[in-house]
Amino acid sequence: MNPNLKAHLALLGANLIYGINYTVAKDIMPDFITPFGLVFCRVIGALSLFWIVHSFNYEKIERKDFLLLAACGVFGVFANQLMFLYGLDNTTPINAGIIMTSNPILVLIASAIILKNKITLTKVEGIALGIGGALLLLLFKKDFSFGSDTIKGDIFIFLNAMSYGIYLVLAVPLMRKYKPITVIKWVFTFGFILVFPFGVGEFTAIVWTSFSLKIWLEVGFVVLFTTFFAYLLNIYGLKKLNPSTVSTYIYLQPLLAAGFAIWAGKDSLDWIKIVAAILIFSGVYLVSKTKTVKNQ
């Protein structure tokens, strides 16, 4: 299979997982696990799996690259996950989905500043189409509400989008040099060191006996799929494609969620979804087909 096609399929899989995660995480928080406690579960669970997998694919890291790996740990794990789950606990999934459409714009800006990549008209047009399609789906749900009740959560979701955008750009030089599993293992190692003092208290306060089978399965989904597989799939995509393409796939999340609802018989296909799908796929295509510059 063509390497670029495999990268696109990996990103498709990762964003399908993220689309489902908005609802799953809201089921868990805060009644069963508080936000920082869930971050601790995610990081320690995924980190253990990354170390196990990496032991079969060991690769040595040059000492000079550890500082960059630590920075990726700060933005890609510590700040990203803490702010996302804390924000989601204080806002709605729809609000979070709308705010996260800013991520590709932030990645484009970060790429221009950090990697010195040009902001091309084609990329801007692609991102604009993606935003239009995603917002068309999200806003027509009519259950979003920006106001004083959600402002704290909304701000943290935006900071999460900014943090994850910086992480995608910072990780590019590492992905050109090392295997995806090597990079993500060390990113999560540094992330765990920072997460530990914030999450260990809430982790130890979890009443595991209160979990129903559904909650156990949802916690397992968040650790295994949303964290381990999704991060690995995203970092694999980043090895083959540019940060702007990776981030633009976020626009597929509401589309995939709508498709899942249609498949489950909880929604129906209409012209809004068709137009949104055309806009989103056109946007992803425009961003992904642009020429790369330097390390992008």
N, C-alpha and C positions, 0 to 999 in steps of 0.2 A: 504494500500500500504506500502511496505517496506520503512522504514525511509531513508535508504541509497539510494534507488532508487529515492525517492522524492527529495533528495538532488542533485542527478545527473541531474534530470530533471530541477530543479531550475537553476543549473549552465548552462545547455544547453540553457534555455530560456534567461538568462542574456547575454550570449555570442552571441546569435542571435541578440539581441538588440544592443550590442556593434558593431557587424559587420556592421549593417545598419548605425550606428551613424557616422562612418567616412565620409560618403558621405553627410548625412543630415547636419552635423555641418559645412561642407565646403560650403554648399549652403547659410547658414545664415551669416557666417563670411567672410570678414569683412564689406561687403556692407550694411548689415542691423544692425548687432550687433557686436561690437568689442569683442575680446576674454574675457577680464575681465568682460565686461558687461554681456556676456552670462553665465559666471561662476556665477555671482551674481543672474541671473535669475534662474539658475539650483538650487543653494543652497537654496535661500529663498523659491522657489516654493516647493521643496522636503521637506525642513524642516517644512513648514506649514503642509504638509500632514502627516509627521511622528508624529508631535505633536498631530494632530487630532486622528490618529489611536491609538497612545499610550494612549490617554485619556480613551480609552475603555479597555485597557490592562495594567493598571498602575502597575509599579513595582519599588520599592525603590532601590536606588543605595547606597552602602556603601561609606562613605566619602573617604576611602583610595583608591578607584578605580577611582576617578575623574581625578587624574593625568594621569593614563593610557588612560582614555577616551579622555583627552585633547591631548595626544600624537597621538592617532588614528585620531583625528580631524585635526592635523597638516599634517600628512602623507597621510591620506585617503581622505581628502576633500580639504584642503587649497593648499598644495603643489601639490598634484596629479592633481586636476582639472585645476588650473592656468597654470601649466606647460604643461599639455596635450593640452589644447585649444590654448595656445600661440604657442606651438610647431607645432600643426596642421595648424595653420594660416600661418606658415612660412616654411612648407614643403608640401609634397604630401601625400595623403592617403596611397599609396603603400609604400612609405618610412616609414611612421609611422607603418604600419602593420609589415614590416620587422623588425624594431627596437624593437617592442613590443614582438617579439619572445624571447627576452632576459629575460622577466619577470620571467618565472619559474626557470631559473638558479639563478636569484637574490633572489628569494624566498627560494630556496634550501640552498643558502649560509646564508641568514638571519636566517632561521630556525636552522641551525647548530650553529650559533653564539649566538642567543637570547634564543632559546628553548633547546639548547644542543642536538638537534636531529642528528642522524647519517645520513651521506650521503651514502646511499646504492648504490651498483652497479645497482640494478634493477631500482631505480629511475633515475639514470644517463642515463641508456639505454632508459627508457621511454621518458625522456625529449629530448634525442638526436633524437629519432624517430619522436617525435612531431615537433621538429625544422625542420627536414628534409622534412616532409610532408607540413608544412606551407610554407617553403621557395620554395619548388617545385611549389606550386600554385602561389605564389607572384612573383617569379623571371621570370616565363614563361609568365607573362603579358607583360613584356618588356617595361613598361612605368614608371620604377623607374629610379631615377637619383640622386646619391649622389655627391654633389659638393659644390662649394662656395655659390651657390644660396639657398641651403637648409640646410647648415651646422648648422645655428643657431637653426632652427626648429628641426633638427635631434637630436641635443644635448638636447634640452628641452624634447623631446619625451623619450629619454633614461633616463633622470632624473625623468620623470614621472613614467616610468616602475620601477625604483629603489624605488621611494617613495611608490608606490602602493604595491610593494613586502614587504616592511617593515610594512606597515599597516596590511596586511593579517596576518603576524606573530604576531604583537602586539595584534591583536584582539582576538587571540585564547583563552587566559585565561579568557577574558570577556565573550566569547561565551559559555564557559563551565559553566558559573555561572549565566548568565542572558538570558532573551528572546532576540531574534534577533531585534525586534522592539525597545526594551529598549536601546540596545547598539547603534543601528544606529541613534536613535533620539539624543542621547547625543553626538555622534561623529559629527553629522551635526550641532548641537548647537555650539560646540566649533569651528568647521570649519567655520561657518558663522561669528563668532566674528572676526576671522582672515581675512576672505575674504572681509568683509565690507569696510575697508578703501581702499582696492585696486580696488574694483569693483563698489562702489556706484557712482563715478563720471561718469564712462562709462555707467552705468545703467540709470542715469538721462538724459544722452545725447541721448538715443535711440529715434528715430522718429517713434513712433508706427503707425502713419498714413501712413507711406510709405510701410507697410507690405501688401503683396498680401495674398490671402487665403492660397496659398501654403506655404508661409513663416510662417504664423500663425500656420498652422498644424505642420510644422517642428519644430518650437519653442516648441509647445505643446508636440511633441514626445520627444525632448531632456529633457524637465523637467519631464514629467510624466513617460516615459519609460526608457530613458537612465540613469536618476538619481534616481527617486523614486523606480520603480520596479526593475531595474537592481541591485542597491545597496542592496535592501531588499533580492532579490533572492540570491545574492552572499554571504551575511552575513548568510542566512539560510543554504546555502551549507557549509559554514565554521563551522557551529555548529555541523554538522554531519561528515564532512570529514576533512582531513588534509590540511594545506595551499598549499602544493605542488600539490595536486590534483586540488584544486580550481584554482590555477594559470595555470596549464597545459591546462585547458579548453580554454585558449586564442588561442590555435592552431586551434580550431574549427572555429574561426571567418572567416578566408578567405575561408574555406570549405563551411560554411553556406552561405556566400556571393555568392560563385560560384553556389551553389545549387539554391539559389533564382534567379540568373540570368538565369539558365537553365529553371526553372519553368516559368519565364516570357518570355522565347523565345529569350533572348538576348545573350545566350551562348549555347554551346553544350557539351555533355558528351564525354570525350576522355580518353585515357589511362593515361594521366598525372593526371587528377582529380581522377581516380580510384586508382592509386598507392598512391597518396597523401592521400586519404581517408583511405586507409589501414594503412599507416604509422601513421597518426594522431590518429586514434582509437586504434591502438596497443599501441601507446605511452601513451595515457590517461589510458588505461587498466593497463599497467605495473605500472604506478605511483599510481593509485588508489588502487591497490591490495596489496601494501606493508604494512607491519605491522607498526603501529604507535608507537612512543616512547614518554614517559612522557606525555606532554599535547597535543602532536600532534594528 
